Amino acid sequence: MIAAALALLLGAPPDAEKLAQEYLRADPARRARIERELAPVDEIAPADVEAWRERLLKWAAKAGDKLRKSGTSYLYDKREKRGKYIVGGSGSGAGGLVLALHGGGAGAGDAGEAAGTFGPIASKFKCVMTAPEVLEKTEKGWTTSGTEPFVLELIEAAKRTWPKIPHDRIYIVGHSMGGYGSWTIGARHADLFAGLGPYAGAPTPYTLNAEPYGEVLGIEDGVLPNVRNVALHVYQSLDDKQVPAAPNVFAMKRVAELKAQYGGYTYRYVEVDGRGHGAPEGGHVRGFEWLYEHARDPRPKRVLWQPVLSYKRMFYWLWWDRPVPGAIVDVEITGENEIRVDLAGHSREGFRLLLDDRLVDLTKDVVVREGGEEVFRGKVPLRLTTMLRTAAEKHDTEMIFPGEVALR
């Protein structure tokens, strides 16, 4: 750091490559300092974007843990058996990655159940399968006690371990509590996934008088708006006593309404009777066959985002330094180089549009409007720090952006 400061004082350019590699491993405070140190060389030419992208992807692939390529292991602590996961499926991962979430509840649940169910399905589609186990066995084990960040770390580590995994073919599936996890984690992080496959598991409902089996009034925030751009396959038997049908029936009716209002929403809802809490007739493979017809679109022209997590700052090509929980953001490319933003009345401070030449023509002016007011017009500069920030957020071949518009 002292050398970099002296270089700035003496007028010598900073070592951008060295600082970029450090950035990918650094903590947030150090990253902020590196961004300031890179200021003299931050703006880059269009001809340099692809070379920087390739370098960042190469360095990001080394900047973190990798997984064991078969069997059972632990991401965090082998002695205390913390962060358990099981690897199965295809050896190379050329078909993609299947994240298989187990069922269970308070004091119950084992990764082996999901691995046994979904490992053979993953193999059929030449996918690697990783089956994590919740860190604490509770009714909402997939989103409590740090399990949700664990699942995200596992995905990143899998991408580093199997370089052939196409990042546009990552699927999250599960039965029972695993269906709740694939609904909830899948929706909160829909920009990671090609498809969500909840079976006999539902998103958390709001019910009359907060009774577990009361009339469903709504679905918890951060779920239904977020699945506009990801394939969704939901299975529910009407006579299921463990996971009653009402939340999924309500959720899928609301999804149909959102589709009519906003467009998008690719989904298949399979509602049967007489299967109880069991698997669909013929097993889970049929649902996955439908899911696998869909790959992720990393740059949808319209994005709905209802954030609920403070650390989830990036969603597709949107960035919010301090996302407002429960706010529904609606952003759309409405014409050539024209973007409409609706922040539902919230401040624009810290909100950014991440752009590249697959979204807009960066050689021309970009126009951004909110509520009919023009809030930006001009050329979008290409910045190394923007590429670094997006590369560090997640190791993703499709989600490194050179341009950004910071709304004021």
Contacts in CASP RR format, 6 or more apart in sequence:
PFRMAT RR
TARGET T0000
AUTHOR 0000-0000-0000
METHOD contacts of the structure
MODEL  1
MIAAALALLLGAPPDAEKLAQEYLRADPARRARIERELAPVDEIAPADVE
AWRERLLKWAAKAGDKLRKSGTSYLYDKREKRGKYIVGGSGSGAGGLVLA
LHGGGAGAGDAGEAAGTFGPIASKFKCVMTAPEVLEKTEKGWTTSGTEPF
VLELIEAAKRTWPKIPHDRIYIVGHSMGGYGSWTIGARHADLFAGLGPYA
GAPTPYTLNAEPYGEVLGIEDGVLPNVRNVALHVYQSLDDKQVPAAPNVF
AMKRVAELKAQYGGYTYRYVEVDGRGHGAPEGGHVRGFEWLYEHARDPRP
KRVLWQPVLSYKRMFYWLWWDRPVPGAIVDVEITGENEIRVDLAGHSREG
FRLLLDDRLVDLTKDVVVREGGEEVFRGKVPLRLTTMLRTAAEKHDTEMI
FPGEVALR
1 33 0 8 1.000
4 14 0 8 1.000
4 15 0 8 1.000
4 19 0 8 1.000
4 37 0 8 1.000
5 37 0 8 1.000
7 13 0 8 1.000
7 14 0 8 1.000
7 15 0 8 1.000
8 14 0 8 1.000
8 37 0 8 1.000
8 40 0 8 1.000
11 40 0 8 1.000
13 40 0 8 1.000
13 41 0 8 1.000
14 37 0 8 1.000
14 38 0 8 1.000
14 40 0 8 1.000
14 41 0 8 1.000
16 38 0 8 1.000
16 41 0 8 1.000
16 384 0 8 1.000
17 55 0 8 1.000
19 34 0 8 1.000
19 37 0 8 1.000
19 38 0 8 1.000
20 55 0 8 1.000
20 56 0 8 1.000
20 59 0 8 1.000
20 384 0 8 1.000
20 388 0 8 1.000
21 59 0 8 1.000
21 63 0 8 1.000
22 30 0 8 1.000
22 34 0 8 1.000
23 30 0 8 1.000
23 31 0 8 1.000
23 34 0 8 1.000
23 35 0 8 1.000
23 388 0 8 1.000
23 392 0 8 1.000
24 56 0 8 1.000
24 59 0 8 1.000
24 60 0 8 1.000
24 63 0 8 1.000
24 388 0 8 1.000
24 391 0 8 1.000
24 392 0 8 1.000
25 63 0 8 1.000
25 64 0 8 1.000
26 34 0 8 1.000
31 388 0 8 1.000
31 389 0 8 1.000
31 392 0 8 1.000
34 388 0 8 1.000
35 42 0 8 1.000
35 385 0 8 1.000
35 388 0 8 1.000
35 389 0 8 1.000
38 384 0 8 1.000
38 385 0 8 1.000
38 388 0 8 1.000
41 384 0 8 1.000
42 383 0 8 1.000
42 384 0 8 1.000
42 385 0 8 1.000
43 381 0 8 1.000
43 382 0 8 1.000
43 383 0 8 1.000
43 384 0 8 1.000
44 52 0 8 1.000
44 382 0 8 1.000
44 383 0 8 1.000
44 384 0 8 1.000
44 402 0 8 1.000
45 382 0 8 1.000
46 357 0 8 1.000
46 362 0 8 1.000
46 363 0 8 1.000
46 382 0 8 1.000
49 356 0 8 1.000
49 382 0 8 1.000
49 387 0 8 1.000
49 402 0 8 1.000
52 384 0 8 1.000
52 387 0 8 1.000
52 402 0 8 1.000
53 387 0 8 1.000
53 400 0 8 1.000
53 402 0 8 1.000
56 387 0 8 1.000
56 388 0 8 1.000
56 391 0 8 1.000
56 400 0 8 1.000
57 391 0 8 1.000
57 395 0 8 1.000
57 397 0 8 1.000
57 400 0 8 1.000
60 391 0 8 1.000
60 392 0 8 1.000
60 395 0 8 1.000
61 159 0 8 1.000
61 160 0 8 1.000
61 163 0 8 1.000
61 395 0 8 1.000
62 160 0 8 1.000
63 395 0 8 1.000
64 156 0 8 1.000
64 157 0 8 1.000
64 160 0 8 1.000
65 75 0 8 1.000
65 153 0 8 1.000
65 157 0 8 1.000
65 160 0 8 1.000
66 157 0 8 1.000
66 160 0 8 1.000
66 161 0 8 1.000
67 73 0 8 1.000
67 75 0 8 1.000
67 85 0 8 1.000
67 87 0 8 1.000
67 130 0 8 1.000
67 154 0 8 1.000
67 157 0 8 1.000
67 158 0 8 1.000
67 161 0 8 1.000
68 87 0 8 1.000
69 87 0 8 1.000
69 91 0 8 1.000
69 161 0 8 1.000
69 162 0 8 1.000
70 87 0 8 1.000
70 88 0 8 1.000
71 86 0 8 1.000
71 87 0 8 1.000
71 88 0 8 1.000
72 84 0 8 1.000
72 85 0 8 1.000
72 86 0 8 1.000
72 111 0 8 1.000
73 84 0 8 1.000
73 85 0 8 1.000
73 87 0 8 1.000
74 81 0 8 1.000
74 82 0 8 1.000
74 83 0 8 1.000
74 84 0 8 1.000
74 85 0 8 1.000
75 82 0 8 1.000
75 83 0 8 1.000
75 85 0 8 1.000
75 150 0 8 1.000
75 153 0 8 1.000
75 154 0 8 1.000
75 157 0 8 1.000
76 82 0 8 1.000
76 83 0 8 1.000
76 150 0 8 1.000
77 83 0 8 1.000
82 135 0 8 1.000
83 132 0 8 1.000
83 133 0 8 1.000
83 135 0 8 1.000
83 150 0 8 1.000
84 111 0 8 1.000
84 132 0 8 1.000
84 133 0 8 1.000
85 111 0 8 1.000
85 130 0 8 1.000
85 131 0 8 1.000
85 132 0 8 1.000
85 133 0 8 1.000
85 154 0 8 1.000
86 111 0 8 1.000
86 112 0 8 1.000
86 115 0 8 1.000
86 130 0 8 1.000
86 131 0 8 1.000
87 128 0 8 1.000
87 129 0 8 1.000
87 130 0 8 1.000
87 131 0 8 1.000
88 115 0 8 1.000
88 119 0 8 1.000
88 122 0 8 1.000
88 123 0 8 1.000
88 128 0 8 1.000
88 129 0 8 1.000
88 130 0 8 1.000
88 131 0 8 1.000
89 98 0 8 1.000
89 119 0 8 1.000
89 120 0 8 1.000
89 122 0 8 1.000
89 123 0 8 1.000
89 127 0 8 1.000
89 128 0 8 1.000
89 129 0 8 1.000
90 122 0 8 1.000
90 123 0 8 1.000
90 125 0 8 1.000
90 126 0 8 1.000
90 127 0 8 1.000
90 128 0 8 1.000
91 128 0 8 1.000
91 162 0 8 1.000
92 126 0 8 1.000
92 128 0 8 1.000
92 162 0 8 1.000
92 164 0 8 1.000
93 126 0 8 1.000
93 127 0 8 1.000
93 128 0 8 1.000
93 162 0 8 1.000
93 164 0 8 1.000
93 165 0 8 1.000
94 126 0 8 1.000
94 164 0 8 1.000
94 165 0 8 1.000
94 166 0 8 1.000
95 125 0 8 1.000
95 126 0 8 1.000
95 127 0 8 1.000
95 164 0 8 1.000
95 165 0 8 1.000
95 166 0 8 1.000
95 169 0 8 1.000
96 125 0 8 1.000
96 126 0 8 1.000
96 127 0 8 1.000
96 128 0 8 1.000
96 165 0 8 1.000
96 166 0 8 1.000
96 169 0 8 1.000
96 170 0 8 1.000
96 171 0 8 1.000
97 127 0 8 1.000
97 128 0 8 1.000
97 129 0 8 1.000
97 130 0 8 1.000
97 155 0 8 1.000
97 158 0 8 1.000
97 159 0 8 1.000
97 162 0 8 1.000
97 165 0 8 1.000
97 169 0 8 1.000
97 170 0 8 1.000
97 171 0 8 1.000
98 118 0 8 1.000
98 119 0 8 1.000
98 121 0 8 1.000
98 122 0 8 1.000
98 125 0 8 1.000
98 127 0 8 1.000
98 128 0 8 1.000
98 129 0 8 1.000
98 130 0 8 1.000
98 171 0 8 1.000
98 172 0 8 1.000
98 173 0 8 1.000
98 288 0 8 1.000
99 129 0 8 1.000
99 130 0 8 1.000
99 131 0 8 1.000
99 132 0 8 1.000
99 151 0 8 1.000
99 154 0 8 1.000
99 155 0 8 1.000
99 170 0 8 1.000
99 171 0 8 1.000
99 172 0 8 1.000
99 173 0 8 1.000
100 114 0 8 1.000
100 115 0 8 1.000
100 117 0 8 1.000
100 118 0 8 1.000
100 119 0 8 1.000
100 122 0 8 1.000
100 129 0 8 1.000
100 130 0 8 1.000
100 131 0 8 1.000
100 173 0 8 1.000
100 174 0 8 1.000
101 114 0 8 1.000
101 131 0 8 1.000
101 132 0 8 1.000
101 142 0 8 1.000
101 151 0 8 1.000
101 172 0 8 1.000
101 173 0 8 1.000
101 174 0 8 1.000
101 177 0 8 1.000
101 178 0 8 1.000
101 179 0 8 1.000
101 181 0 8 1.000
101 182 0 8 1.000
101 185 0 8 1.000
102 109 0 8 1.000
102 110 0 8 1.000
102 111 0 8 1.000
102 112 0 8 1.000
102 113 0 8 1.000
102 114 0 8 1.000
102 131 0 8 1.000
102 133 0 8 1.000
102 134 0 8 1.000
102 174 0 8 1.000
102 175 0 8 1.000
102 177 0 8 1.000
102 178 0 8 1.000
103 109 0 8 1.000
103 113 0 8 1.000
103 114 0 8 1.000
103 174 0 8 1.000
103 175 0 8 1.000
103 176 0 8 1.000
103 177 0 8 1.000
103 178 0 8 1.000
103 179 0 8 1.000
104 137 0 8 1.000
104 176 0 8 1.000
104 177 0 8 1.000
104 178 0 8 1.000
105 137 0 8 1.000
105 138 0 8 1.000
105 139 0 8 1.000
105 141 0 8 1.000
105 177 0 8 1.000
106 137 0 8 1.000
106 138 0 8 1.000
106 139 0 8 1.000
107 137 0 8 1.000
107 138 0 8 1.000
108 137 0 8 1.000
109 133 0 8 1.000
109 134 0 8 1.000
109 137 0 8 1.000
109 177 0 8 1.000
110 133 0 8 1.000
111 131 0 8 1.000
111 132 0 8 1.000
111 133 0 8 1.000
112 131 0 8 1.000
112 133 0 8 1.000
114 131 0 8 1.000
114 174 0 8 1.000
114 175 0 8 1.000
114 178 0 8 1.000
115 129 0 8 1.000
115 131 0 8 1.000
116 131 0 8 1.000
117 175 0 8 1.000
117 279 0 8 1.000
117 284 0 8 1.000
118 129 0 8 1.000
118 131 0 8 1.000
118 173 0 8 1.000
118 174 0 8 1.000
118 284 0 8 1.000
118 288 0 8 1.000
119 129 0 8 1.000
119 131 0 8 1.000
121 129 0 8 1.000
121 284 0 8 1.000
121 285 0 8 1.000
121 288 0 8 1.000
122 128 0 8 1.000
122 129 0 8 1.000
123 129 0 8 1.000
124 285 0 8 1.000
125 288 0 8 1.000
125 292 0 8 1.000
127 169 0 8 1.000
127 171 0 8 1.000
128 158 0 8 1.000
128 162 0 8 1.000
128 165 0 8 1.000
130 154 0 8 1.000
130 155 0 8 1.000
130 158 0 8 1.000
132 147 0 8 1.000
132 150 0 8 1.000
132 151 0 8 1.000
132 154 0 8 1.000
134 141 0 8 1.000
134 142 0 8 1.000
134 145 0 8 1.000
134 147 0 8 1.000
135 141 0 8 1.000
135 145 0 8 1.000
135 146 0 8 1.000
135 147 0 8 1.000
135 150 0 8 1.000
136 144 0 8 1.000
136 145 0 8 1.000
136 147 0 8 1.000
138 144 0 8 1.000
138 145 0 8 1.000
139 177 0 8 1.000
140 180 0 8 1.000
140 204 0 8 1.000
141 147 0 8 1.000
141 177 0 8 1.000
142 148 0 8 1.000
142 151 0 8 1.000
142 177 0 8 1.000
142 178 0 8 1.000
142 180 0 8 1.000
142 181 0 8 1.000
142 184 0 8 1.000
142 185 0 8 1.000
143 181 0 8 1.000
143 184 0 8 1.000
143 185 0 8 1.000
148 185 0 8 1.000
148 188 0 8 1.000
148 309 0 8 1.000
149 311 0 8 1.000
151 185 0 8 1.000
152 189 0 8 1.000
152 192 0 8 1.000
152 394 0 8 1.000
155 170 0 8 1.000
155 192 0 8 1.000
156 394 0 8 1.000
156 395 0 8 1.000
158 165 0 8 1.000
159 165 0 8 1.000
159 167 0 8 1.000
159 395 0 8 1.000
159 396 0 8 1.000
160 395 0 8 1.000
166 295 0 8 1.000
167 296 0 8 1.000
167 396 0 8 1.000
167 397 0 8 1.000
167 398 0 8 1.000
167 399 0 8 1.000
168 194 0 8 1.000
168 295 0 8 1.000
168 296 0 8 1.000
168 297 0 8 1.000
168 298 0 8 1.000
168 398 0 8 1.000
169 194 0 8 1.000
169 292 0 8 1.000
169 295 0 8 1.000
169 296 0 8 1.000
170 192 0 8 1.000
170 193 0 8 1.000
170 194 0 8 1.000
170 296 0 8 1.000
171 193 0 8 1.000
171 194 0 8 1.000
171 195 0 8 1.000
171 196 0 8 1.000
171 197 0 8 1.000
171 288 0 8 1.000
171 291 0 8 1.000
171 292 0 8 1.000
172 181 0 8 1.000
172 182 0 8 1.000
172 185 0 8 1.000
172 186 0 8 1.000
172 193 0 8 1.000
172 195 0 8 1.000
172 196 0 8 1.000
172 197 0 8 1.000
173 179 0 8 1.000
173 182 0 8 1.000
173 196 0 8 1.000
173 197 0 8 1.000
173 198 0 8 1.000
173 199 0 8 1.000
173 284 0 8 1.000
173 288 0 8 1.000
173 291 0 8 1.000
174 181 0 8 1.000
174 182 0 8 1.000
174 197 0 8 1.000
174 198 0 8 1.000
174 199 0 8 1.000
174 201 0 8 1.000
175 199 0 8 1.000
175 200 0 8 1.000
175 201 0 8 1.000
175 278 0 8 1.000
175 279 0 8 1.000
175 284 0 8 1.000
176 199 0 8 1.000
176 200 0 8 1.000
176 201 0 8 1.000
176 242 0 8 1.000
176 243 0 8 1.000
176 277 0 8 1.000
177 201 0 8 1.000
178 198 0 8 1.000
178 201 0 8 1.000
179 197 0 8 1.000
179 198 0 8 1.000
179 199 0 8 1.000
179 200 0 8 1.000
179 201 0 8 1.000
179 202 0 8 1.000
180 198 0 8 1.000
180 201 0 8 1.000
180 202 0 8 1.000
180 203 0 8 1.000
180 204 0 8 1.000
180 243 0 8 1.000
181 198 0 8 1.000
182 196 0 8 1.000
182 197 0 8 1.000
182 198 0 8 1.000
183 196 0 8 1.000
183 198 0 8 1.000
183 201 0 8 1.000
183 202 0 8 1.000
183 203 0 8 1.000
183 223 0 8 1.000
183 234 0 8 1.000
184 203 0 8 1.000
184 204 0 8 1.000
184 220 0 8 1.000
184 223 0 8 1.000
186 192 0 8 1.000
186 193 0 8 1.000
186 196 0 8 1.000
186 227 0 8 1.000
186 230 0 8 1.000
187 196 0 8 1.000
187 203 0 8 1.000
187 222 0 8 1.000
187 223 0 8 1.000
187 224 0 8 1.000
187 226 0 8 1.000
187 227 0 8 1.000
187 230 0 8 1.000
188 222 0 8 1.000
188 223 0 8 1.000
188 226 0 8 1.000
188 308 0 8 1.000
188 309 0 8 1.000
188 312 0 8 1.000
189 312 0 8 1.000
190 196 0 8 1.000
190 226 0 8 1.000
190 227 0 8 1.000
190 228 0 8 1.000
190 229 0 8 1.000
190 230 0 8 1.000
190 315 0 8 1.000
191 229 0 8 1.000
191 296 0 8 1.000
191 298 0 8 1.000
191 314 0 8 1.000
191 315 0 8 1.000
191 316 0 8 1.000
191 399 0 8 1.000
192 296 0 8 1.000
192 394 0 8 1.000
192 396 0 8 1.000
193 230 0 8 1.000
193 296 0 8 1.000
194 230 0 8 1.000
194 231 0 8 1.000
194 291 0 8 1.000
194 294 0 8 1.000
194 295 0 8 1.000
194 296 0 8 1.000
195 230 0 8 1.000
195 231 0 8 1.000
195 232 0 8 1.000
195 233 0 8 1.000
195 291 0 8 1.000
195 294 0 8 1.000
195 296 0 8 1.000
196 227 0 8 1.000
196 230 0 8 1.000
196 231 0 8 1.000
196 232 0 8 1.000
196 233 0 8 1.000
196 291 0 8 1.000
197 232 0 8 1.000
197 233 0 8 1.000
197 234 0 8 1.000
197 235 0 8 1.000
197 287 0 8 1.000
197 288 0 8 1.000
197 291 0 8 1.000
198 233 0 8 1.000
198 234 0 8 1.000
198 235 0 8 1.000
199 235 0 8 1.000
199 279 0 8 1.000
199 280 0 8 1.000
199 284 0 8 1.000
200 235 0 8 1.000
200 236 0 8 1.000
200 237 0 8 1.000
200 240 0 8 1.000
200 242 0 8 1.000
200 243 0 8 1.000
200 276 0 8 1.000
200 277 0 8 1.000
200 278 0 8 1.000
200 279 0 8 1.000
201 236 0 8 1.000
201 243 0 8 1.000
201 248 0 8 1.000
202 236 0 8 1.000
202 243 0 8 1.000
202 247 0 8 1.000
202 248 0 8 1.000
202 251 0 8 1.000
203 219 0 8 1.000
203 220 0 8 1.000
203 223 0 8 1.000
203 224 0 8 1.000
203 247 0 8 1.000
203 248 0 8 1.000
203 251 0 8 1.000
204 219 0 8 1.000
204 220 0 8 1.000
204 247 0 8 1.000
205 216 0 8 1.000
205 217 0 8 1.000
205 218 0 8 1.000
205 219 0 8 1.000
205 220 0 8 1.000
205 246 0 8 1.000
205 247 0 8 1.000
205 250 0 8 1.000
205 251 0 8 1.000
206 216 0 8 1.000
206 217 0 8 1.000
206 218 0 8 1.000
206 219 0 8 1.000
206 220 0 8 1.000
207 213 0 8 1.000
207 214 0 8 1.000
207 215 0 8 1.000
207 216 0 8 1.000
207 217 0 8 1.000
208 214 0 8 1.000
208 215 0 8 1.000
208 217 0 8 1.000
213 244 0 8 1.000
213 246 0 8 1.000
214 246 0 8 1.000
215 246 0 8 1.000
216 246 0 8 1.000
216 247 0 8 1.000
216 249 0 8 1.000
216 250 0 8 1.000
218 250 0 8 1.000
218 254 0 8 1.000
219 247 0 8 1.000
219 250 0 8 1.000
219 251 0 8 1.000
219 254 0 8 1.000
221 306 0 8 1.000
221 308 0 8 1.000
221 325 0 8 1.000
221 326 0 8 1.000
222 306 0 8 1.000
222 307 0 8 1.000
222 308 0 8 1.000
222 326 0 8 1.000
223 251 0 8 1.000
223 306 0 8 1.000
224 251 0 8 1.000
224 254 0 8 1.000
224 255 0 8 1.000
224 258 0 8 1.000
224 306 0 8 1.000
225 258 0 8 1.000
225 304 0 8 1.000
225 305 0 8 1.000
225 306 0 8 1.000
225 328 0 8 1.000
226 304 0 8 1.000
226 305 0 8 1.000
226 306 0 8 1.000
226 315 0 8 1.000
227 255 0 8 1.000
227 265 0 8 1.000
227 267 0 8 1.000
228 258 0 8 1.000
228 262 0 8 1.000
228 263 0 8 1.000
228 264 0 8 1.000
228 265 0 8 1.000
228 300 0 8 1.000
228 302 0 8 1.000
228 303 0 8 1.000
228 304 0 8 1.000
229 264 0 8 1.000
229 297 0 8 1.000
229 300 0 8 1.000
229 302 0 8 1.000
229 303 0 8 1.000
229 316 0 8 1.000
230 266 0 8 1.000
230 296 0 8 1.000
231 266 0 8 1.000
231 267 0 8 1.000
231 290 0 8 1.000
231 291 0 8 1.000
231 293 0 8 1.000
231 294 0 8 1.000
232 255 0 8 1.000
232 265 0 8 1.000
232 266 0 8 1.000
232 267 0 8 1.000
232 268 0 8 1.000
233 267 0 8 1.000
233 268 0 8 1.000
233 270 0 8 1.000
233 287 0 8 1.000
233 288 0 8 1.000
233 290 0 8 1.000
233 291 0 8 1.000
234 248 0 8 1.000
234 251 0 8 1.000
234 252 0 8 1.000
234 267 0 8 1.000
234 268 0 8 1.000
234 269 0 8 1.000
234 270 0 8 1.000
235 270 0 8 1.000
235 272 0 8 1.000
235 280 0 8 1.000
235 287 0 8 1.000
236 243 0 8 1.000
236 245 0 8 1.000
236 248 0 8 1.000
236 249 0 8 1.000
236 269 0 8 1.000
236 270 0 8 1.000
236 271 0 8 1.000
236 272 0 8 1.000
237 245 0 8 1.000
237 271 0 8 1.000
237 272 0 8 1.000
237 273 0 8 1.000
237 274 0 8 1.000
237 275 0 8 1.000
237 276 0 8 1.000
237 277 0 8 1.000
237 278 0 8 1.000
238 245 0 8 1.000
238 271 0 8 1.000
238 272 0 8 1.000
238 273 0 8 1.000
238 274 0 8 1.000
239 273 0 8 1.000
239 274 0 8 1.000
239 275 0 8 1.000
239 276 0 8 1.000
240 275 0 8 1.000
240 276 0 8 1.000
240 277 0 8 1.000
240 278 0 8 1.000
241 276 0 8 1.000
241 277 0 8 1.000
242 277 0 8 1.000
243 277 0 8 1.000
245 271 0 8 1.000
248 269 0 8 1.000
248 271 0 8 1.000
249 271 0 8 1.000
252 267 0 8 1.000
252 269 0 8 1.000
252 271 0 8 1.000
255 265 0 8 1.000
255 267 0 8 1.000
255 269 0 8 1.000
256 265 0 8 1.000
258 265 0 8 1.000
258 304 0 8 1.000
259 265 0 8 1.000
259 267 0 8 1.000
262 302 0 8 1.000
262 304 0 8 1.000
262 330 0 8 1.000
263 302 0 8 1.000
264 302 0 8 1.000
266 294 0 8 1.000
268 287 0 8 1.000
268 290 0 8 1.000
270 280 0 8 1.000
270 287 0 8 1.000
272 280 0 8 1.000
272 281 0 8 1.000
275 281 0 8 1.000
280 286 0 8 1.000
280 287 0 8 1.000
296 398 0 8 1.000
298 316 0 8 1.000
298 396 0 8 1.000
298 398 0 8 1.000
298 399 0 8 1.000
299 316 0 8 1.000
299 317 0 8 1.000
299 358 0 8 1.000
299 359 0 8 1.000
299 398 0 8 1.000
300 316 0 8 1.000
301 332 0 8 1.000
301 333 0 8 1.000
302 330 0 8 1.000
302 331 0 8 1.000
302 332 0 8 1.000
302 333 0 8 1.000
303 315 0 8 1.000
303 316 0 8 1.000
303 317 0 8 1.000
303 318 0 8 1.000
303 329 0 8 1.000
303 330 0 8 1.000
303 331 0 8 1.000
303 332 0 8 1.000
304 328 0 8 1.000
304 329 0 8 1.000
304 330 0 8 1.000
305 315 0 8 1.000
305 316 0 8 1.000
305 318 0 8 1.000
305 328 0 8 1.000
305 329 0 8 1.000
305 331 0 8 1.000
306 326 0 8 1.000
306 327 0 8 1.000
306 328 0 8 1.000
306 329 0 8 1.000
307 315 0 8 1.000
307 320 0 8 1.000
307 323 0 8 1.000
307 324 0 8 1.000
307 325 0 8 1.000
307 326 0 8 1.000
307 327 0 8 1.000
307 329 0 8 1.000
308 325 0 8 1.000
308 326 0 8 1.000
309 323 0 8 1.000
309 325 0 8 1.000
310 322 0 8 1.000
310 323 0 8 1.000
310 325 0 8 1.000
312 323 0 8 1.000
313 319 0 8 1.000
313 320 0 8 1.000
313 321 0 8 1.000
313 323 0 8 1.000
313 393 0 8 1.000
314 354 0 8 1.000
314 390 0 8 1.000
314 393 0 8 1.000
314 394 0 8 1.000
314 399 0 8 1.000
317 353 0 8 1.000
317 354 0 8 1.000
317 355 0 8 1.000
317 359 0 8 1.000
317 401 0 8 1.000
318 329 0 8 1.000
318 331 0 8 1.000
318 351 0 8 1.000
318 352 0 8 1.000
318 353 0 8 1.000
318 354 0 8 1.000
319 350 0 8 1.000
319 351 0 8 1.000
319 352 0 8 1.000
319 353 0 8 1.000
319 354 0 8 1.000
319 389 0 8 1.000
319 390 0 8 1.000
319 404 0 8 1.000
320 329 0 8 1.000
320 350 0 8 1.000
320 351 0 8 1.000
320 352 0 8 1.000
321 349 0 8 1.000
321 350 0 8 1.000
321 351 0 8 1.000
321 352 0 8 1.000
322 350 0 8 1.000
324 346 0 8 1.000
327 343 0 8 1.000
327 344 0 8 1.000
327 346 0 8 1.000
328 344 0 8 1.000
329 341 0 8 1.000
329 342 0 8 1.000
329 343 0 8 1.000
329 344 0 8 1.000
330 341 0 8 1.000
330 342 0 8 1.000
330 344 0 8 1.000
331 339 0 8 1.000
331 340 0 8 1.000
331 341 0 8 1.000
331 342 0 8 1.000
331 353 0 8 1.000
332 339 0 8 1.000
332 340 0 8 1.000
333 339 0 8 1.000
333 359 0 8 1.000
333 360 0 8 1.000
334 340 0 8 1.000
336 360 0 8 1.000
336 361 0 8 1.000
337 360 0 8 1.000
337 361 0 8 1.000
337 364 0 8 1.000
337 365 0 8 1.000
337 366 0 8 1.000
337 367 0 8 1.000
338 366 0 8 1.000
338 367 0 8 1.000
338 368 0 8 1.000
338 369 0 8 1.000
339 353 0 8 1.000
339 360 0 8 1.000
339 366 0 8 1.000
339 367 0 8 1.000
339 368 0 8 1.000
339 369 0 8 1.000
339 405 0 8 1.000
340 368 0 8 1.000
340 369 0 8 1.000
340 370 0 8 1.000
340 371 0 8 1.000
341 348 0 8 1.000
341 351 0 8 1.000
341 353 0 8 1.000
341 368 0 8 1.000
341 369 0 8 1.000
341 370 0 8 1.000
341 371 0 8 1.000
341 375 0 8 1.000
341 407 0 8 1.000
342 370 0 8 1.000
342 371 0 8 1.000
343 351 0 8 1.000
343 370 0 8 1.000
348 370 0 8 1.000
348 375 0 8 1.000
348 407 0 8 1.000
348 408 0 8 1.000
349 408 0 8 1.000
350 406 0 8 1.000
350 407 0 8 1.000
351 406 0 8 1.000
351 407 0 8 1.000
352 404 0 8 1.000
352 405 0 8 1.000
352 406 0 8 1.000
352 407 0 8 1.000
353 368 0 8 1.000
353 404 0 8 1.000
353 405 0 8 1.000
353 407 0 8 1.000
354 386 0 8 1.000
354 390 0 8 1.000
354 401 0 8 1.000
354 403 0 8 1.000
354 404 0 8 1.000
355 362 0 8 1.000
355 366 0 8 1.000
355 380 0 8 1.000
355 401 0 8 1.000
355 402 0 8 1.000
355 403 0 8 1.000
355 404 0 8 1.000
355 405 0 8 1.000
356 362 0 8 1.000
356 401 0 8 1.000
356 402 0 8 1.000
356 403 0 8 1.000
360 366 0 8 1.000
360 380 0 8 1.000
362 379 0 8 1.000
362 380 0 8 1.000
362 382 0 8 1.000
362 403 0 8 1.000
363 379 0 8 1.000
364 379 0 8 1.000
365 377 0 8 1.000
365 378 0 8 1.000
365 379 0 8 1.000
366 376 0 8 1.000
366 377 0 8 1.000
366 378 0 8 1.000
366 379 0 8 1.000
366 380 0 8 1.000
366 405 0 8 1.000
367 374 0 8 1.000
367 376 0 8 1.000
367 377 0 8 1.000
367 378 0 8 1.000
368 374 0 8 1.000
368 375 0 8 1.000
368 376 0 8 1.000
368 377 0 8 1.000
368 405 0 8 1.000
368 407 0 8 1.000
369 375 0 8 1.000
370 407 0 8 1.000
375 407 0 8 1.000
375 408 0 8 1.000
376 405 0 8 1.000
376 407 0 8 1.000
380 403 0 8 1.000
380 404 0 8 1.000
380 405 0 8 1.000
381 403 0 8 1.000
382 402 0 8 1.000
382 403 0 8 1.000
383 402 0 8 1.000
383 403 0 8 1.000
383 404 0 8 1.000
386 401 0 8 1.000
386 402 0 8 1.000
386 403 0 8 1.000
386 404 0 8 1.000
387 400 0 8 1.000
387 401 0 8 1.000
387 402 0 8 1.000
390 399 0 8 1.000
390 400 0 8 1.000
390 401 0 8 1.000
391 400 0 8 1.000
393 399 0 8 1.000
END
